[in-house]
Amino acid sequence: MSLWGNKDAANATGTSISVTNGNSTVTGTGTAFTTDLRVGDTLIITSGTTTKNYVAAIANNTSLTLGAYRDWE
C-alpha cells in the first residue's frame, strides 16, 4: 500500500500501513503520523482498489482515524 502525506514519498521508505475494509482505523509500522500528516489531509490508499479518504484524527505515530472523503464542488 502507498502512503502519501505532507512529506516527499521518498521519506516513506520502510513504512507500511494496515487498513481493514469497513474500519476507519489505520495502523502504521515505522510511520510518523504526528509529523507527516495533519488532520484534514487527504490520504489515498491503493491495494487492489483505490480509496480517497481524509485524516479525521491522529492518535499517535502509528494510529490514525480516517473519514470518508467527499468532493463538495
C-alpha positions in Angstrom: 0.0 0.0 0.0 1.1 3.6 -0.6 1.1 6.3 2.0 1.2 9.9 0.8 1.2 12.9 3.2 2.9 16.2 3.6 6.4 14.7 3.1 8.0 13.6 -0.1 7.2 10.0 -0.8 10.9 9.1 -0.6 10.7 9.7 3.1 8.1 6.9 3.5 10.6 4.2 2.6 10.5 1.3 5.1 7.0 2.1 6.3 3.8 0.2 5.9 0.1 0.7 6.9 -2.7 -1.8 7.6 -6.3 -1.0 6.9 -9.3 -3.3 7.2 -12.2 -2.7 4.8 -15.0 -1.1 6.7 -12.8 0.0 9.6 -11.7 3.6 9.9 -8.5 2.9 11.9 -5.2 2.9 10.1 -2.3 1.2 11.9 1.2 2.0 10.8 4.6 0.3 11.2 7.7 2.6 11.0 5.3 5.6 10.5 5.4 9.1 11.9 1.8 10.2 11.5 2.1 13.0 14.0 4.8 14.8 11.9 4.0 13.6 8.4 0.2 14.2 8.4 -2.3 16.7 9.7 -6.0 16.3 10.5 -7.8 17.2 7.2 -5.1 15.8 4.9 -6.2 13.6 2.0 -5.0 10.0 2.2 -5.2 7.9 -0.9 -4.9 4.2 -0.2 -4.2 1.7 -3.0 -4.5 -2.0 -2.5 -6.4 -3.7 -5.3 -8.8 -0.7 -5.4 -8.1 3.0 -4.6 -9.9 4.9 -1.9 -9.7 8.6 -1.2 -10.1 9.5 2.5 -9.2 12.3 4.8 -7.4 12.1 8.1 -10.1 12.7 10.8 -7.8 12.2 13.9 -4.3 11.2 14.7 -3.8 9.2 17.9 0.0 8.8 17.7 2.7 8.0 15.2 1.3 4.6 14.4 -2.5 5.0 14.7 -4.9 7.4 12.9 -8.6 7.5 12.1 -10.0 8.1 8.6 -13.1 9.9 7.5 -14.9 9.4 4.2 -13.8 11.9 1.5 -16.4 13.9 -0.2 -15.9 16.4 -3.0 -18.0 19.4 -2.1 -17.7 21.2 -5.5 
